[in-house]
């Protein structure tokens, strides 16, 4: 598991980006990957824990995300 901060969130499209605390590549977060809290409208600046997984096109995705 990694932790990071929600950098952006697009409410209309249901996704955003997490900046990991360890300085690694940003991870894309989809609303369906959030397993607690208000998964439809997390707030920019929220602390998030997540499991990084490789997505299509080399994009890092966040799975099993928890708003802390």
Backbone atoms as SQL, in Angstrom:
CREATE TABLE atoms (id INTEGER PRIMARY KEY, chain TEXT, resi INTEGER, resn TEXT, atom TEXT, x REAL, y REAL, z REAL);
INSERT INTO atoms VALUES
  (1, 'A', 1, 'UNK', 'N', 0.842, -1.185, 0.000),
  (2, 'A', 1, 'UNK', 'CA', 0.000, 0.000, 0.000),
  (3, 'A', 1, 'UNK', 'C', 0.882, 1.242, 0.000),
  (4, 'A', 2, 'UNK', 'N', 0.411, 2.245, -0.710),
  (5, 'A', 2, 'UNK', 'CA', 1.061, 3.551, -0.716),
  (6, 'A', 2, 'UNK', 'C', 0.080, 4.564, -0.159),
  (7, 'A', 3, 'UNK', 'N', 0.606, 5.713, 0.209),
  (8, 'A', 3, 'UNK', 'CA', -0.241, 6.825, 0.617),
  (9, 'A', 3, 'UNK', 'C', 0.120, 8.031, -0.227),
  (10, 'A', 4, 'UNK', 'N', -0.840, 8.936, -0.328),
  (11, 'A', 4, 'UNK', 'CA', -0.607, 10.146, -1.095),
  (12, 'A', 4, 'UNK', 'C', -1.716, 11.151, -0.868),
  (13, 'A', 5, 'UNK', 'N', -1.689, 12.204, -1.660),
  (14, 'A', 5, 'UNK', 'CA', -2.651, 13.299, -1.566),
  (15, 'A', 5, 'UNK', 'C', -3.408, 13.387, -2.891),
  (16, 'A', 6, 'UNK', 'N', -4.728, 13.543, -2.804),
  (17, 'A', 6, 'UNK', 'CA', -5.525, 13.726, -4.010),
  (18, 'A', 6, 'UNK', 'C', -5.222, 15.095, -4.600),
  (19, 'A', 7, 'UNK', 'N', -4.632, 15.095, -5.795),
  (20, 'A', 7, 'UNK', 'CA', -4.174, 16.320, -6.446),
  (21, 'A', 7, 'UNK', 'C', -5.282, 16.970, -7.264),
  (22, 'A', 8, 'UNK', 'N', -6.062, 16.175, -7.967),
  (23, 'A', 8, 'UNK', 'CA', -7.163, 16.698, -8.784),
  (24, 'A', 8, 'UNK', 'C', -8.351, 15.761, -8.668),
  (25, 'A', 9, 'UNK', 'N', -9.548, 16.285, -8.940),
  (26, 'A', 9, 'UNK', 'CA', -10.733, 15.433, -9.002),
  (27, 'A', 9, 'UNK', 'C', -11.720, 16.030, -9.988),
  (28, 'A', 10, 'UNK', 'N', -12.166, 15.226, -10.957),
  (29, 'A', 10, 'UNK', 'CA', -13.168, 15.635, -11.931),
  (30, 'A', 10, 'UNK', 'C', -14.473, 14.951, -11.543),
  (31, 'A', 11, 'UNK', 'N', -15.364, 15.705, -10.909),
  (32, 'A', 11, 'UNK', 'CA', -16.618, 15.145, -10.412),
  (33, 'A', 11, 'UNK', 'C', -17.476, 14.594, -11.551),
  (34, 'A', 12, 'UNK', 'N', -17.504, 15.288, -12.669),
  (35, 'A', 12, 'UNK', 'CA', -18.318, 14.870, -13.809),
  (36, 'A', 12, 'UNK', 'C', -17.857, 13.530, -14.375),
  (37, 'A', 13, 'UNK', 'N', -16.551, 13.355, -14.487),
  (38, 'A', 13, 'UNK', 'CA', -16.005, 12.126, -15.075),
  (39, 'A', 13, 'UNK', 'C', -15.702, 11.048, -14.036),
  (40, 'A', 14, 'UNK', 'N', -15.680, 11.410, -12.751),
  (41, 'A', 14, 'UNK', 'CA', -15.483, 10.420, -11.696),
  (42, 'A', 14, 'UNK', 'C', -14.072, 9.888, -11.556),
  (43, 'A', 15, 'UNK', 'N', -13.080, 10.746, -11.800),
  (44, 'A', 15, 'UNK', 'CA', -11.698, 10.319, -11.593),
  (45, 'A', 15, 'UNK', 'C', -10.821, 11.518, -11.257),
  (46, 'A', 16, 'UNK', 'N', -9.633, 11.206, -10.747),
  (47, 'A', 16, 'UNK', 'CA', -8.653, 12.238, -10.430),
  (48, 'A', 16, 'UNK', 'C', -7.278, 11.614, -10.320),
  (49, 'A', 17, 'UNK', 'N', -6.349, 12.400, -9.788),
  (50, 'A', 17, 'UNK', 'CA', -4.953, 11.957, -9.684),
  (51, 'A', 17, 'UNK', 'C', -4.467, 12.076, -8.251),
  (52, 'A', 18, 'UNK', 'N', -3.700, 11.066, -7.832),
  (53, 'A', 18, 'UNK', 'CA', -3.064, 11.044, -6.515),
  (54, 'A', 18, 'UNK', 'C', -1.575, 11.274, -6.707),
  (55, 'A', 19, 'UNK', 'N', -0.998, 12.153, -5.898),
  (56, 'A', 19, 'UNK', 'CA', 0.452, 12.319, -5.847),
  (57, 'A', 19, 'UNK', 'C', 0.961, 11.504, -4.660),
  (58, 'A', 20, 'UNK', 'N', 1.694, 10.408, -4.906),
  (59, 'A', 20, 'UNK', 'CA', 2.191, 9.564, -3.825),
  (60, 'A', 20, 'UNK', 'C', 3.207, 10.295, -2.944),
  (61, 'A', 21, 'UNK', 'N', 3.187, 9.982, -1.664),
  (62, 'A', 21, 'UNK', 'CA', 4.112, 10.606, -0.709),
  (63, 'A', 21, 'UNK', 'C', 5.563, 10.215, -0.955),
  (64, 'A', 22, 'UNK', 'N', 5.790, 9.070, -1.613),
  (65, 'A', 22, 'UNK', 'CA', 7.170, 8.623, -1.826),
  (66, 'A', 22, 'UNK', 'C', 7.817, 9.244, -3.069),
  (67, 'A', 23, 'UNK', 'N', 7.097, 10.144, -3.743),
  (68, 'A', 23, 'UNK', 'CA', 7.669, 10.827, -4.896),
  (69, 'A', 23, 'UNK', 'C', 7.570, 10.057, -6.201),
  (70, 'A', 24, 'UNK', 'N', 6.932, 8.899, -6.170),
  (71, 'A', 24, 'UNK', 'CA', 6.791, 8.125, -7.401),
  (72, 'A', 24, 'UNK', 'C', 5.732, 8.760, -8.311),
  (73, 'A', 25, 'UNK', 'N', 5.563, 8.167, -9.466),
  (74, 'A', 25, 'UNK', 'CA', 4.652, 8.658, -10.503),
  (75, 'A', 25, 'UNK', 'C', 3.216, 8.780, -9.971),
  (76, 'A', 26, 'UNK', 'N', 2.504, 9.849, -10.388),
  (77, 'A', 26, 'UNK', 'CA', 1.110, 10.041, -9.987),
  (78, 'A', 26, 'UNK', 'C', 0.260, 8.849, -10.421),
  (79, 'A', 27, 'UNK', 'N', -0.777, 8.560, -9.630),
  (80, 'A', 27, 'UNK', 'CA', -1.673, 7.443, -9.915),
  (81, 'A', 27, 'UNK', 'C', -3.075, 7.962, -10.212),
  (82, 'A', 28, 'UNK', 'N', -3.705, 7.376, -11.219),
  (83, 'A', 28, 'UNK', 'CA', -5.072, 7.736, -11.571),
  (84, 'A', 28, 'UNK', 'C', -6.028, 7.008, -10.629),
  (85, 'A', 29, 'UNK', 'N', -6.982, 7.759, -10.087),
  (86, 'A', 29, 'UNK', 'CA', -7.966, 7.199, -9.160),
  (87, 'A', 29, 'UNK', 'C', -9.348, 7.331, -9.771),
  (88, 'A', 30, 'UNK', 'N', -10.035, 6.204, -9.913),
  (89, 'A', 30, 'UNK', 'CA', -11.427, 6.192, -10.371),
  (90, 'A', 30, 'UNK', 'C', -12.337, 6.053, -9.159),
  (91, 'A', 31, 'UNK', 'N', -13.527, 6.637, -9.244),
  (92, 'A', 31, 'UNK', 'CA', -14.447, 6.603, -8.106),
  (93, 'A', 31, 'UNK', 'C', -14.774, 5.176, -7.678),
  (94, 'A', 32, 'UNK', 'N', -14.856, 4.242, -8.626),
  (95, 'A', 32, 'UNK', 'CA', -15.195, 2.863, -8.264),
  (96, 'A', 32, 'UNK', 'C', -14.092, 2.158, -7.475),
  (97, 'A', 33, 'UNK', 'N', -12.878, 2.733, -7.443),
  (98, 'A', 33, 'UNK', 'CA', -11.766, 2.120, -6.712),
  (99, 'A', 33, 'UNK', 'C', -11.729, 2.552, -5.248),
  (100, 'A', 34, 'UNK', 'N', -12.585, 3.507, -4.866),
  (101, 'A', 34, 'UNK', 'CA', -12.618, 3.993, -3.480),
  (102, 'A', 34, 'UNK', 'C', -13.533, 3.088, -2.679),
  (103, 'A', 35, 'UNK', 'N', -13.004, 2.517, -1.594),
  (104, 'A', 35, 'UNK', 'CA', -13.768, 1.527, -0.836),
  (105, 'A', 35, 'UNK', 'C', -14.364, 2.075, 0.453),
  (106, 'A', 36, 'UNK', 'N', -14.191, 3.371, 0.716),
  (107, 'A', 36, 'UNK', 'CA', -14.814, 3.964, 1.899),
  (108, 'A', 36, 'UNK', 'C', -15.127, 5.423, 1.619),
  (109, 'A', 37, 'UNK', 'N', -15.807, 6.047, 2.534),
  (110, 'A', 37, 'UNK', 'CA', -16.049, 7.486, 2.419),
  (111, 'A', 37, 'UNK', 'C', -16.970, 7.843, 1.264),
  (112, 'A', 38, 'UNK', 'N', -16.953, 9.116, 0.910),
  (113, 'A', 38, 'UNK', 'CA', -17.792, 9.620, -0.174),
  (114, 'A', 38, 'UNK', 'C', -17.073, 9.389, -1.494),
  (115, 'A', 39, 'UNK', 'N', -17.280, 8.210, -2.056),
  (116, 'A', 39, 'UNK', 'CA', -16.529, 7.826, -3.252),
  (117, 'A', 39, 'UNK', 'C', -16.889, 8.649, -4.483),
  (118, 'A', 40, 'UNK', 'N', -18.012, 9.349, -4.457),
  (119, 'A', 40, 'UNK', 'CA', -18.392, 10.142, -5.626),
  (120, 'A', 40, 'UNK', 'C', -17.765, 11.523, -5.610),
  (121, 'A', 41, 'UNK', 'N', -17.420, 12.018, -4.429),
  (122, 'A', 41, 'UNK', 'CA', -16.908, 13.392, -4.357),
  (123, 'A', 41, 'UNK', 'C', -15.807, 13.553, -3.317),
  (124, 'A', 42, 'UNK', 'N', -14.678, 12.833, -3.477),
  (125, 'A', 42, 'UNK', 'CA', -13.555, 13.109, -2.579),
  (126, 'A', 42, 'UNK', 'C', -13.062, 14.526, -2.836),
  (127, 'A', 43, 'UNK', 'N', -12.344, 15.069, -1.892),
  (128, 'A', 43, 'UNK', 'CA', -11.894, 16.456, -1.997),
  (129, 'A', 43, 'UNK', 'C', -10.403, 16.532, -2.308),
  (130, 'A', 44, 'UNK', 'N', -10.047, 17.475, -3.171),
  (131, 'A', 44, 'UNK', 'CA', -8.637, 17.732, -3.445),
  (132, 'A', 44, 'UNK', 'C', -7.964, 18.022, -2.110),
  (133, 'A', 45, 'UNK', 'N', -6.828, 17.385, -1.873),
  (134, 'A', 45, 'UNK', 'CA', -6.116, 17.531, -0.613),
  (135, 'A', 45, 'UNK', 'C', -6.364, 16.387, 0.353),
  (136, 'A', 46, 'UNK', 'N', -7.373, 15.538, 0.073),
  (137, 'A', 46, 'UNK', 'CA', -7.623, 14.373, 0.925),
  (138, 'A', 46, 'UNK', 'C', -6.411, 13.451, 0.918),
  (139, 'A', 47, 'UNK', 'N', -6.130, 12.861, 2.078),
  (140, 'A', 47, 'UNK', 'CA', -5.095, 11.832, 2.166),
  (141, 'A', 47, 'UNK', 'C', -5.726, 10.517, 1.730),
  (142, 'A', 48, 'UNK', 'N', -4.967, 9.742, 0.954),
  (143, 'A', 48, 'UNK', 'CA', -5.484, 8.505, 0.371),
  (144, 'A', 48, 'UNK', 'C', -4.445, 7.399, 0.517),
  (145, 'A', 49, 'UNK', 'N', -4.897, 6.195, 0.888),
  (146, 'A', 49, 'UNK', 'CA', -4.027, 5.021, 0.792),
  (147, 'A', 49, 'UNK', 'C', -4.553, 4.192, -0.378),
  (148, 'A', 50, 'UNK', 'N', -3.653, 3.525, -1.081),
  (149, 'A', 50, 'UNK', 'CA', -4.057, 2.792, -2.279),
  (150, 'A', 50, 'UNK', 'C', -3.018, 1.748, -2.646),
  (151, 'A', 51, 'UNK', 'N', -3.458, 0.801, -3.455),
  (152, 'A', 51, 'UNK', 'CA', -2.572, -0.196, -4.029),
  (153, 'A', 51, 'UNK', 'C', -2.296, 0.207, -5.473),
  (154, 'A', 52, 'UNK', 'N', -1.028, 0.435, -5.830),
  (155, 'A', 52, 'UNK', 'CA', -0.717, 0.805, -7.214),
  (156, 'A', 52, 'UNK', 'C', -0.788, -0.413, -8.139),
  (157, 'A', 53, 'UNK', 'N', -1.436, -0.228, -9.284),
  (158, 'A', 53, 'UNK', 'CA', -1.507, -1.286, -10.297),
  (159, 'A', 53, 'UNK', 'C', -1.249, -0.666, -11.666),
  (160, 'A', 54, 'UNK', 'N', -0.622, -1.425, -12.529),
  (161, 'A', 54, 'UNK', 'CA', -0.357, -0.943, -13.886),
  (162, 'A', 54, 'UNK', 'C', -1.635, -0.987, -14.702),
  (163, 'A', 55, 'UNK', 'N', -1.942, 0.143, -15.328),
  (164, 'A', 55, 'UNK', 'CA', -3.119, 0.236, -16.181),
  (165, 'A', 55, 'UNK', 'C', -2.717, 0.274, -17.636),
  (166, 'A', 56, 'UNK', 'N', -3.704, 0.426, -18.513),
  (167, 'A', 56, 'UNK', 'CA', -3.412, 0.480, -19.942),
  (168, 'A', 56, 'UNK', 'C', -2.552, 1.681, -20.307),
  (169, 'A', 57, 'UNK', 'N', -1.676, 1.486, -21.264),
  (170, 'A', 57, 'UNK', 'CA', -0.844, 2.582, -21.745),
  (171, 'A', 57, 'UNK', 'C', 0.216, 3.039, -20.766),
  (172, 'A', 58, 'UNK', 'N', 0.540, 2.207, -19.779),
  (173, 'A', 58, 'UNK', 'CA', 1.574, 2.567, -18.823),
  (174, 'A', 58, 'UNK', 'C', 1.137, 3.516, -17.726),
  (175, 'A', 59, 'UNK', 'N', -0.170, 3.778, -17.651),
  (176, 'A', 59, 'UNK', 'CA', -0.692, 4.658, -16.597),
  (177, 'A', 59, 'UNK', 'C', -0.783, 3.864, -15.302),
  (178, 'A', 60, 'UNK', 'N', -0.320, 4.459, -14.207),
  (179, 'A', 60, 'UNK', 'CA', -0.433, 3.833, -12.899),
  (180, 'A', 60, 'UNK', 'C', -1.820, 4.123, -12.353),
  (181, 'A', 61, 'UNK', 'N', -2.552, 3.081, -11.975),
  (182, 'A', 61, 'UNK', 'CA', -3.887, 3.234, -11.403),
  (183, 'A', 61, 'UNK', 'C', -3.850, 2.942, -9.913),
  (184, 'A', 62, 'UNK', 'N', -4.791, 3.529, -9.191),
  (185, 'A', 62, 'UNK', 'CA', -4.949, 3.280, -7.763),
  (186, 'A', 62, 'UNK', 'C', -6.098, 2.295, -7.574),
  (187, 'A', 63, 'UNK', 'N', -5.839, 1.202, -6.866),
  (188, 'A', 63, 'UNK', 'CA', -6.868, 0.217, -6.548),
  (189, 'A', 63, 'UNK', 'C', -7.052, 0.174, -5.036),
  (190, 'A', 64, 'UNK', 'N', -8.196, -0.311, -4.587),
  (191, 'A', 64, 'UNK', 'CA', -8.482, -0.463, -3.151),
  (192, 'A', 64, 'UNK', 'C', -8.157, 0.808, -2.378),
  (193, 'A', 65, 'UNK', 'N', -8.592, 1.936, -2.896),
  (194, 'A', 65, 'UNK', 'CA', -8.267, 3.229, -2.292),
  (195, 'A', 65, 'UNK', 'C', -9.145, 3.506, -1.072),
  (196, 'A', 66, 'UNK', 'N', -8.528, 4.079, -0.062),
  (197, 'A', 66, 'UNK', 'CA', -9.228, 4.475, 1.156),
  (198, 'A', 66, 'UNK', 'C', -8.929, 5.933, 1.428),
  (199, 'A', 67, 'UNK', 'N', -9.988, 6.724, 1.641),
  (200, 'A', 67, 'UNK', 'CA', -9.815, 8.116, 2.037),
  (201, 'A', 67, 'UNK', 'C', -9.505, 8.100, 3.528),
  (202, 'A', 68, 'UNK', 'N', -8.374, 8.663, 3.903),
  (203, 'A', 68, 'UNK', 'CA', -7.930, 8.624, 5.307),
  (204, 'A', 68, 'UNK', 'C', -8.437, 9.816, 6.089);
